[in-house]
Amino acid sequence: MLTIQATVPCLLPPTWAVLERKLIDVMNQSVHPFLSKYTRAEDGELIWRERLVGRDGADDFYESFYNWPLLYLLGGDDELLALSHRQWDAVTRQLTRSGQIRKEYEVGYDQFHQGESYIYFYFLCLADPTNQRLIERARRFAGFYLNEDPQAPNYDPEHRLIRAPHNGSGGPRWGFADYDGEPAYGWSQSMRPYGLPYEDVPGVSSYEDLKDAQLAQRMGKVMQERMSKGDVAGNLCVTSLIANAYLMTGDQKYRQWVTDYVSAWTERAQKNGGLLPDNVGLSGEVGEYINGKWYGGLYGWSWPHGFYNIEMAALIGATNAYLLTRDPGYLNLPRVQLDRIMALGATRDIRELQMSIGQHWIGQIAALEDYTTFVVPYRYMDSGWFDYQPMSPVYPAALWNVSGDMDDWNRLETLRLASRYDWREVIAFRGKEDCGHEQPWLRYLAGDNADYPEAILRESYGMVCRRMDLIRADQADLTQVNIHHWQQLNPVITEALVQLTTGAPQIIYNGGLLMCRLRYFDLLRKRPGLPDDVAALVEKVDPDRTVVKLVNLSPFESRELMIQAGAFGEHRFTSVRYDVRTSEYPGRQTEYASPASMTEQRQEEVNESVLQLHLPPATEITLDLATQRFVNDPSYALPWQQRS
């Protein structure tokens, strides 16, 4: 294995490097006040009332800690791994008593929400892939969808479908909600922005009509008939659970399941003119319970979010299939959805729009010089396309991140030009997905936003400080708070570190795996993440090239690290170019200034998925890494382990 030694002294530490290490340090410390305030010291369980009622809400408990193992993976403290395990187990115990969890997995709920929970589990597996409890869980969780548990017959291999929109360790969980009588869907303030699930229910022409108990029952009965069984597009998020088991074990049955399932949905989309239908009956027929309609399934095109979660599911399924097969054809599934919706877009004044998820666009709206921007329809019903909102750059950014295709980059450029605001601006805000700064990061990679690393690190630092102030000021009765209370105060904010150190956008929050150009491992401590004092900045991402700068800020200690091509070793470095110092250093002590530094460029062959780097005290190096993408079987195996 090639080992490179940095020889260029770092006498003027870059501001971004100092800020990056400072951000890691403050987040390392921030978890302790959070735990002290919101969890029980004896077992880590969240301080709350004893029972969660209904199917909804389990995800919110896990989400409160989901990115703690990610911070560890990026270079956070050793103790973060132990705390991440502790909190996963604590939430699982708490929800098992409450009835949402059985066999350590959710009994049955939609995958839009389950996906939010299990990103925590995927990060744990990536951080600790030799942990036997995690390996057993990964197999058992995947087994719920391979019909390996007789109590969880979720999958129909003949029709290649998951048998219910709500599914889990209890098997198909029929119905869209729990009821002790006639199903009903009544008026509520929280669901009001999403409007009606269907337009064809007699007597129900507006959401306000649902205040009538009889009409609420009529709507509930229709929802029960149409949303209670059969597969939905959102179940594509299950592919991450199965891919996770493959990455942990290398067992080929998981690869086969993913390709079978994604191929089935791809075929349905092709028969529907490219658009992904959102529902399929138990017979395998699209629209079986909705009068033949391709829309109207649970978490589908009509209600509640439409394109917002349909494209997430398409990206997750296609990316997992591509990762496991190296067949880029799978990426056409999300690509077509994106193109079709973009083609329906228009430039409008957002003040005139009724946006169901307007809170998601705070960064884009704040960046507008006026109120006019490019919007697209997110939902479709009998009356046509509606719910126009800004196009999220998360989707084309995730697609380009995986494909590396110039056409996908051009999709981003088309969106940028249509958006009518400056993509370079860093807006200080944080949504629950810990994303939203793709635009200025992409302009940085394009060479058009040189100050971005410092700006996003400052923004992230400020958000950690704000959340610590919110925690200190919090006087709520914790036994009665809303289930979103803790996740809104989670002080671990990792978007900037993912972008700057790994060369990737934030994950797709509703179940995506970490897809990135680079990962780091501390060789001395034999663990994932950047070593202490080391900062990294990916400066350039091309289809066949990754440029990263690394700095050792310690003037006392050398650092030894390994750099891996891809989160799962799926890429390969073919060669590397870097500068080697040719001048004398540190010079004679009688001189009052350091001697001028002169370097020459060196190129070496690599042809491996990893290389080693020795960073003497106070040194820096820029590596220009020629990269072949998606050429190796992916695995969670640590670089010093034998890969399966």
Secondary structure as GFF3:
##gff-version 3
##sequence-region A 1 644
A	DSSP	beta_strand	3	5	.	.	.	ID=ss1
A	DSSP	beta_strand	8	9	.	.	.	ID=ss2
A	DSSP	alpha_helix	15	38	.	.	.	ID=ss3
A	DSSP	alpha_helix	58	63	.	.	.	ID=ss4
A	DSSP	alpha_helix	68	74	.	.	.	ID=ss5
A	DSSP	alpha_helix	79	98	.	.	.	ID=ss6
A	DSSP	beta_strand	101	102	.	.	.	ID=ss7
A	DSSP	beta_strand	105	106	.	.	.	ID=ss8
A	DSSP	alpha_helix	111	127	.	.	.	ID=ss9
A	DSSP	alpha_helix	132	143	.	.	.	ID=ss10
A	DSSP	beta_strand	155	156	.	.	.	ID=ss11
A	DSSP	beta_strand	161	162	.	.	.	ID=ss12
A	DSSP	three_ten_helix	192	194	.	.	.	ID=ss13
A	DSSP	three_ten_helix	207	211	.	.	.	ID=ss14
A	DSSP	alpha_helix	213	227	.	.	.	ID=ss15
A	DSSP	beta_strand	231	232	.	.	.	ID=ss16
A	DSSP	three_ten_helix	233	237	.	.	.	ID=ss17
A	DSSP	alpha_helix	238	249	.	.	.	ID=ss18
A	DSSP	alpha_helix	252	271	.	.	.	ID=ss19
A	DSSP	beta_strand	279	280	.	.	.	ID=ss20
A	DSSP	alpha_helix	307	325	.	.	.	ID=ss21
A	DSSP	three_ten_helix	328	331	.	.	.	ID=ss22
A	DSSP	alpha_helix	332	343	.	.	.	ID=ss23
A	DSSP	beta_strand	346	349	.	.	.	ID=ss24
A	DSSP	three_ten_helix	350	352	.	.	.	ID=ss25
A	DSSP	three_ten_helix	358	361	.	.	.	ID=ss26
A	DSSP	alpha_helix	362	367	.	.	.	ID=ss27
A	DSSP	beta_strand	372	381	.	.	.	ID=ss28
A	DSSP	beta_strand	384	390	.	.	.	ID=ss29
A	DSSP	alpha_helix	394	403	.	.	.	ID=ss30
A	DSSP	alpha_helix	406	419	.	.	.	ID=ss31
A	DSSP	alpha_helix	438	445	.	.	.	ID=ss32
A	DSSP	alpha_helix	452	473	.	.	.	ID=ss33
A	DSSP	three_ten_helix	487	489	.	.	.	ID=ss34
A	DSSP	alpha_helix	495	497	.	.	.	ID=ss35
A	DSSP	pi_helix	498	502	.	.	.	ID=ss36
A	DSSP	beta_strand	518	522	.	.	.	ID=ss37
A	DSSP	beta_strand	527	528	.	.	.	ID=ss38
A	DSSP	beta_strand	534	542	.	.	.	ID=ss39
A	DSSP	beta_strand	545	552	.	.	.	ID=ss40
A	DSSP	beta_strand	559	565	.	.	.	ID=ss41
A	DSSP	beta_strand	572	581	.	.	.	ID=ss42
A	DSSP	beta_strand	599	608	.	.	.	ID=ss43
A	DSSP	beta_strand	610	615	.	.	.	ID=ss44
A	DSSP	beta_strand	619	628	.	.	.	ID=ss45
###
